[in-house]
Amino acid sequence: MKFLLACVTAFALLSAPAMADGDDDDDDAPAFGAAGIMSRDNREDLAPLTLSAGTPLNESGTLDLKSGTYYEIEIEADGSQELALAGADFFRAIWIDEIVIEGIEIRPLGVDSLEFDEAGTVEISFLAIKPGTYHFGVPGSDLQKLEITIK
């Protein structure tokens, strides 16, 4: 019984919000809204990527993300060629909320790659987590890949 009481007390202390230091300024205010890290203030739409035979995914070949930010990105394939996008290390550095294909929402536990057999659009919603530099693109192509940096 004493062990159970100690566990409940420890849980209550660890889960309680931090006490303010007594001043009335906003320095102690949480950085996120009531929804925490998933709040609307923490979301950003990225420019769409275009998947087409022999063309870069975007103009710069890079994508800079911030750890802790929720992103949405669309990948549009024109169907000019059957193409895959691989990036297992990148997919393991993010938490994927959902992948939407033609209105079908998929909530995967993990992804290694996406393959487009024909024209279509996929939207990926994710939270950037692990800082580092990652590669994402068509396997074997230097032109059709991105260097993604999570800071």
Accessible surface in RSA format (square Angstrom, percent):
REM  Atomic radii and reference values for relative SASA: ProtOr
REM  Chains: A
REM  Algorithm: Lee & Richards
REM  Probe-radius: 1.40
REM  Slices: 20
REM RES _ NUM      All-atoms   Total-Side   Main-Chain    Non-polar    All polar
REM                ABS   REL    ABS   REL    ABS   REL    ABS   REL    ABS   REL
RES MET A   1   188.78  97.8 143.69  95.1  45.09 107.4 130.27 110.8  58.50  77.5
RES LYS A   2   182.18  88.9 174.52 107.1   7.66  18.2 119.37 107.4  62.81  66.9
RES PHE A   3   160.99  80.5 153.48  95.1   7.51  19.5 158.27  96.0   2.72   7.8
RES LEU A   4   107.22  59.7 106.42  76.1   0.80   2.0 106.59  74.9   0.64   1.7
RES LEU A   5   119.33  66.5 116.36  83.2   2.97   7.5 118.95  83.5   0.38   1.0
RES ALA A   6    58.98  54.2  46.97  72.5  12.01  27.3  54.67  77.0   4.31  11.4
RES CYS A   7    53.98  40.8  45.14  50.3   8.84  20.8  25.08  63.5  28.90  31.2
RES VAL A   8    83.79  55.1  81.90  74.1   1.90   4.6  83.67  72.7   0.13   0.3
RES THR A   9    66.83  47.5  63.01  63.9   3.83   9.1  52.89  71.0  13.94  21.1
RES ALA A  10    47.76  43.9  43.44  67.0   4.33   9.8  47.45  66.8   0.32   0.8
RES PHE A  11   144.04  72.1 140.58  87.1   3.46   9.0 143.34  86.9   0.70   2.0
RES ALA A  12    53.84  49.5  45.93  70.9   7.91  18.0  50.09  70.5   3.76  10.0
RES LEU A  13   133.16  74.2 115.64  82.7  17.53  44.1 116.02  81.5  17.15  46.1
RES LEU A  14   155.28  86.5 125.36  89.7  29.92  75.2 127.70  89.7  27.58  74.2
RES SER A  15    69.98  59.1  35.59  47.5  34.39  79.2  34.69  73.9  35.29  49.4
RES ALA A  16    56.60  52.0  36.63  56.5  19.97  45.4  41.89  59.0  14.71  39.0
RES PRO A  17   120.95  88.2 100.94  92.0  20.01  72.7 112.48  92.9   8.47  52.7
RES ALA A  18   103.46  95.1  65.75 101.5  37.71  85.8  76.59 107.9  26.87  71.2
RES MET A  19   179.88  93.2 151.79 100.5  28.09  66.9 122.48 104.1  57.40  76.0
RES ALA A  20    74.27  68.3  45.42  70.1  28.85  65.6  48.18  67.9  26.09  69.1
RES ASP A  21   108.88  76.3  67.59  67.3  41.29  97.6  49.29 116.0  59.59  59.4
RES GLY A  22    65.59  80.9   0.00   N/A  65.59  80.9  40.32 110.6  25.27  56.6
RES ASP A  23    74.67  52.3  55.73  55.5  18.94  44.8  40.23  94.7  34.44  34.3
RES ASP A  24   145.49 101.9 111.26 110.7  34.23  80.9  42.02  98.9 103.47 103.2
RES ASP A  25    75.07  52.6  53.67  53.4  21.40  50.6  43.50 102.4  31.57  31.5
RES ASP A  26   121.64  85.2 106.94 106.4  14.71  34.8  31.55  74.3  90.09  89.8
RES ASP A  27   121.68  85.2  89.57  89.2  32.11  75.9  29.27  68.9  92.41  92.2
RES ASP A  28    76.25  53.4  45.97  45.8  30.27  71.6  25.88  60.9  50.36  50.2
RES ALA A  29    57.39  52.8  34.43  53.1  22.97  52.2  39.80  56.1  17.59  46.6
RES PRO A  30   113.76  82.9  87.12  79.4  26.64  96.9  98.51  81.3  15.25  94.8
RES ALA A  31    97.72  89.9  51.98  80.2  45.75 104.1  63.24  89.1  34.49  91.4
RES PHE A  32    81.67  40.9  71.86  44.5   9.80  25.5  76.58  46.4   5.09  14.6
RES GLY A  33    39.38  48.6   0.00   N/A  39.38  48.6  29.88  82.0   9.49  21.3
RES ALA A  34   123.63 113.7  70.07 108.1  53.56 121.8  83.19 117.2  40.44 107.1
RES ALA A  35    67.52  62.1  39.07  60.3  28.45  64.7  52.03  73.3  15.49  41.0
RES GLY A  36    27.64  34.1   0.00   N/A  27.64  34.1  27.48  75.4   0.16   0.4
RES ILE A  37    66.72  38.0  61.48  45.8   5.24  12.6  61.48  44.3   5.24  14.2
RES MET A  38    58.36  30.2  53.43  35.4   4.93  11.7  51.28  43.6   7.07   9.4
RES SER A  39    10.71   9.0   8.41  11.2   2.29   5.3  10.69  22.8   0.01   0.0
RES ARG A  40   199.69  83.8 183.21  93.4  16.47  39.2  77.11 105.4 122.58  74.3
RES ASP A  41   138.04  96.7 100.49 100.0  37.54  88.8  34.35  80.9 103.68 103.4
RES ASN A  42    17.75  12.2  12.88  12.4   4.87  11.7   5.60  13.5  12.15  11.7
RES ARG A  43    88.39  37.1  63.52  32.4  24.87  59.2  21.53  29.4  66.86  40.5
RES GLU A  44    87.16  50.0  80.61  61.0   6.55  15.6  29.32  56.7  57.84  47.2
RES ASP A  45   113.80  79.7  88.59  88.2  25.21  59.6  32.28  76.0  81.52  81.3
RES LEU A  46    22.24  12.4  10.02   7.2  12.22  30.7  12.25   8.6   9.99  26.9
RES ALA A  47    77.53  71.3  60.64  93.6  16.89  38.4  67.24  94.7  10.29  27.3
RES PRO A  48    72.37  52.7  59.59  54.3  12.78  46.5  59.70  49.3  12.67  78.7
RES LEU A  49     4.24   2.4   4.24   3.0   0.00   0.0   4.24   3.0   0.00   0.0
RES THR A  50    64.57  45.9  64.53  65.4   0.05   0.1  40.94  55.0  23.63  35.7
RES LEU A  51     2.12   1.2   0.86   0.6   1.26   3.2   0.86   0.6   1.26   3.4
RES SER A  52    16.37  13.8  16.18  21.6   0.18   0.4   5.23  11.1  11.14  15.6
RES ALA A  53    39.61  36.4  23.53  36.3  16.09  36.6  23.91  33.7  15.70  41.6
RES GLY A  54    54.52  67.2   0.00   N/A  54.52  67.2  31.84  87.4  22.68  50.8
RES THR A  55    56.24  40.0  56.20  57.0   0.04   0.1  54.96  73.8   1.28   1.9
RES PRO A  56    63.28  46.1  55.36  50.5   7.92  28.8  55.36  45.7   7.92  49.2
RES LEU A  57     3.82   2.1   0.00   0.0   3.82   9.6   0.00   0.0   3.82  10.3
RES ASN A  58    36.50  25.2  24.59  23.8  11.92  28.7  25.43  61.2  11.08  10.7
RES GLU A  59   184.36 105.8 146.48 110.8  37.88  90.2  66.60 128.8 117.76  96.1
RES SER A  60    79.39  67.1  45.57  60.8  33.82  77.9  47.81 101.8  31.59  44.3
RES GLY A  61    25.31  31.2   0.00   N/A  25.31  31.2  18.94  52.0   6.37  14.3
RES THR A  62    62.61  44.5  58.27  59.1   4.35  10.4  41.62  55.9  20.99  31.7
RES LEU A  63    26.20  14.6  23.75  17.0   2.46   6.2  26.20  18.4   0.00   0.0
RES ASP A  64    90.27  63.2  66.78  66.5  23.49  55.5  20.66  48.6  69.61  69.4
RES LEU A  65     4.55   2.5   0.00   0.0   4.55  11.4   3.13   2.2   1.42   3.8
RES LYS A  66   136.92  66.8 136.55  83.8   0.37   0.9  79.68  71.7  57.24  61.0
RES SER A  67    38.84  32.8  25.43  33.9  13.41  30.9  10.91  23.2  27.93  39.1
RES GLY A  68    18.53  22.8   0.00   N/A  18.53  22.8  17.91  49.1   0.62   1.4
RES THR A  69    15.05  10.7  15.05  15.3   0.00   0.0   8.49  11.4   6.57   9.9
RES TYR A  70     4.81   2.2   4.79   2.7   0.02   0.0   0.27   0.2   4.53   5.6
RES TYR A  71     5.13   2.4   5.09   2.9   0.04   0.1   0.62   0.5   4.51   5.6
RES GLU A  72    50.20  28.8  48.45  36.7   1.75   4.2   8.22  15.9  41.98  34.3
RES ILE A  73    11.12   6.3   9.36   7.0   1.75   4.2  11.12   8.0   0.00   0.0
RES GLU A  74    65.80  37.8  64.50  48.8   1.30   3.1  13.51  26.1  52.29  42.7
RES ILE A  75     1.45   0.8   1.45   1.1   0.00   0.0   1.45   1.0   0.00   0.0
RES GLU A  76    67.29  38.6  67.00  50.7   0.28   0.7  16.29  31.5  50.99  41.6
RES ALA A  77    11.04  10.1   3.15   4.9   7.89  17.9   3.94   5.5   7.10  18.8
RES ASP A  78    77.88  54.6  48.94  48.7  28.94  68.4  37.60  88.5  40.28  40.2
RES GLY A  79    36.34  44.8   0.00   N/A  36.34  44.8   6.81  18.7  29.53  66.1
RES SER A  80    67.64  57.2  27.78  37.1  39.86  91.8  39.11  83.3  28.53  40.0
RES GLN A  81    98.99  55.4  84.33  61.6  14.66  34.9  30.30  64.5  68.68  52.1
RES GLU A  82   106.66  61.2  85.91  65.0  20.75  49.4  24.73  47.8  81.93  66.9
RES LEU A  83    15.26   8.5  12.51   9.0   2.74   6.9  15.26  10.7   0.00   0.0
RES ALA A  84    26.31  24.2  22.42  34.6   3.89   8.8  22.42  31.6   3.89  10.3
RES LEU A  85     0.00   0.0   0.00   0.0   0.00   0.0   0.00   0.0   0.00   0.0
RES ALA A  86    36.19  33.3  31.52  48.6   4.67  10.6  31.66  44.6   4.53  12.0
RES GLY A  87     6.69   8.2   0.00   N/A   6.69   8.2   6.52  17.9   0.16   0.4
RES ALA A  88    37.33  34.3  31.86  49.2   5.46  12.4  31.86  44.9   5.46  14.5
RES ASP A  89   100.15  70.2  94.00  93.6   6.15  14.5  19.04  44.8  81.11  80.9
RES PHE A  90    11.01   5.5  11.01   6.8   0.00   0.0  11.01   6.7   0.00   0.0
RES PHE A  91    10.24   5.1   1.71   1.1   8.53  22.2   1.74   1.1   8.50  24.3
RES ARG A  92   158.66  66.6 127.19  64.8  31.48  74.9  71.12  97.2  87.54  53.1
RES ALA A  93     1.60   1.5   0.50   0.8   1.10   2.5   1.46   2.1   0.14   0.4
RES ILE A  94    13.05   7.4   0.15   0.1  12.90  31.1   0.15   0.1  12.90  35.0
RES TRP A  95   111.07  44.6 107.65  52.1   3.42   8.0  85.45  45.6  25.62  41.6
RES ILE A  96    14.17   8.1   6.53   4.9   7.64  18.4   6.53   4.7   7.64  20.7
RES ASP A  97    32.86  23.0  30.14  30.0   2.72   6.4   0.04   0.1  32.82  32.7
RES GLU A  98    28.05  16.1  28.05  21.2   0.00   0.0   1.34   2.6  26.71  21.8
RES ILE A  99     7.27   4.1   7.27   5.4   0.00   0.0   7.27   5.2   0.00   0.0
RES VAL A 100    31.68  20.8  29.48  26.7   2.21   5.3  29.48  25.6   2.21   6.0
RES ILE A 101    71.93  40.9  71.93  53.6   0.00   0.0  71.93  51.8   0.00   0.0
RES GLU A 102   152.59  87.6 113.27  85.7  39.32  93.6  52.48 101.5 100.11  81.7
RES GLY A 103    66.90  82.5   0.00   N/A  66.90  82.5  34.08  93.5  32.82  73.5
RES ILE A 104   114.71  65.3 111.03  82.7   3.68   8.9 114.71  82.6   0.00   0.0
RES GLU A 105    96.44  55.4  71.71  54.3  24.72  58.9  12.24  23.7  84.19  68.7
RES ILE A 106    71.98  41.0  68.66  51.2   3.32   8.0  71.98  51.8   0.00   0.0
RES ARG A 107   151.89  63.8 121.05  61.7  30.83  73.4  55.21  75.5  96.67  58.6
RES PRO A 108    31.92  23.3  11.40  10.4  20.52  74.6  19.76  16.3  12.16  75.6
RES LEU A 109   195.39 108.8 154.26 110.4  41.13 103.4 157.20 110.4  38.20 102.8
RES GLY A 110    57.53  70.9   0.00   N/A  57.53  70.9  34.01  93.3  23.52  52.7
RES VAL A 111    23.99  15.8  11.47  10.4  12.52  30.2  18.47  16.0   5.51  15.0
RES ASP A 112    77.69  54.4  70.34  70.0   7.35  17.4  26.16  61.6  51.52  51.4
RES SER A 113    56.31  47.6  38.69  51.6  17.62  40.6   6.76  14.4  49.55  69.4
RES LEU A 114    24.37  13.6  20.15  14.4   4.22  10.6  24.37  17.1   0.00   0.0
RES GLU A 115   106.01  60.9  72.05  54.5  33.96  80.9  24.10  46.6  81.91  66.9
RES PHE A 116    21.92  11.0  18.39  11.4   3.53   9.2  21.63  13.1   0.29   0.8
RES ASP A 117    99.68  69.8  73.17  72.8  26.50  62.7  24.94  58.7  74.73  74.5
RES GLU A 118   126.46  72.6 121.96  92.3   4.51  10.7  41.90  81.1  84.56  69.0
RES ALA A 119    61.07  56.1  42.86  66.1  18.20  41.4  43.08  60.7  17.99  47.7
RES GLY A 120    27.90  34.4   0.00   N/A  27.90  34.4  26.43  72.5   1.47   3.3
RES THR A 121    60.35  42.9  49.75  50.4  10.60  25.3  28.66  38.5  31.69  47.9
RES VAL A 122     4.52   3.0   4.33   3.9   0.19   0.5   4.52   3.9   0.00   0.0
RES GLU A 123    49.54  28.4  49.05  37.1   0.49   1.2   8.64  16.7  40.90  33.4
RES ILE A 124     5.93   3.4   5.93   4.4   0.00   0.0   5.93   4.3   0.00   0.0
RES SER A 125     1.25   1.1   1.25   1.7   0.00   0.0   0.07   0.1   1.18   1.7
RES PHE A 126     3.40   1.7   3.40   2.1   0.00   0.0   3.40   2.1   0.00   0.0
RES LEU A 127    19.59  10.9  19.59  14.0   0.00   0.0  19.59  13.8   0.00   0.0
RES ALA A 128     0.26   0.2   0.00   0.0   0.26   0.6   0.00   0.0   0.26   0.7
RES ILE A 129    84.90  48.3  79.07  58.9   5.83  14.1  80.54  58.0   4.36  11.8
RES LYS A 130   125.65  61.3 123.81  76.0   1.85   4.4  69.61  62.7  56.04  59.7
RES PRO A 131    83.63  61.0  68.68  62.6  14.96  54.4  68.93  56.9  14.70  91.4
RES GLY A 132    29.32  36.2   0.00   N/A  29.32  36.2  28.13  77.2   1.20   2.7
RES THR A 133    76.25  54.2  49.24  49.9  27.01  64.4  26.72  35.9  49.52  74.9
RES TYR A 134    22.43  10.5  19.96  11.4   2.46   6.4  20.39  15.3   2.04   2.5
RES HIS A 135    97.90  53.5  88.19  61.3   9.71  24.8  58.93  60.7  38.97  45.3
RES PHE A 136     7.69   3.8   6.78   4.2   0.91   2.4   7.23   4.4   0.46   1.3
RES GLY A 137     6.50   8.0   0.00   N/A   6.50   8.0   1.54   4.2   4.96  11.1
RES VAL A 138    17.89  11.8  14.34  13.0   3.55   8.6  14.34  12.5   3.55   9.6
RES PRO A 139    85.21  62.1  56.70  51.7  28.50 103.6  67.85  56.0  17.36 107.9
RES GLY A 140    94.34 116.3   0.00   N/A  94.34 116.3  46.74 128.3  47.60 106.6
RES SER A 141    26.96  22.8  16.84  22.5  10.12  23.3  16.92  36.0  10.04  14.1
RES ASP A 142   126.46  88.6 105.18 104.7  21.28  50.3  35.71  84.0  90.75  90.5
RES LEU A 143    94.63  52.7  81.16  58.1  13.47  33.9  86.59  60.8   8.04  21.6
RES GLN A 144    10.73   6.0  10.73   7.8   0.00   0.0   0.21   0.4  10.52   8.0
RES LYS A 145    80.70  39.4  73.59  45.2   7.11  16.9  36.60  32.9  44.10  47.0
RES LEU A 146     0.76   0.4   0.56   0.4   0.20   0.5   0.76   0.5   0.00   0.0
RES GLU A 147    75.81  43.5  73.92  55.9   1.89   4.5  11.80  22.8  64.01  52.3
RES ILE A 148     2.09   1.2   2.09   1.6   0.00   0.0   2.09   1.5   0.00   0.0
RES THR A 149    32.62  23.2  32.62  33.1   0.00   0.0  21.22  28.5  11.40  17.2
RES ILE A 150     2.71   1.5   0.00   0.0   2.71   6.5   0.00   0.0   2.71   7.3
RES LYS A 151   142.59  69.6 116.82  71.7  25.77  61.4  95.13  85.6  47.46  50.6
END  Absolute sums over single chains surface
CHAIN  1 A     9890.5       7608.7       2281.8       5877.5       4013.0
END  Absolute sums over all chains
TOTAL          9890.5       7608.7       2281.8       5877.5       4013.0
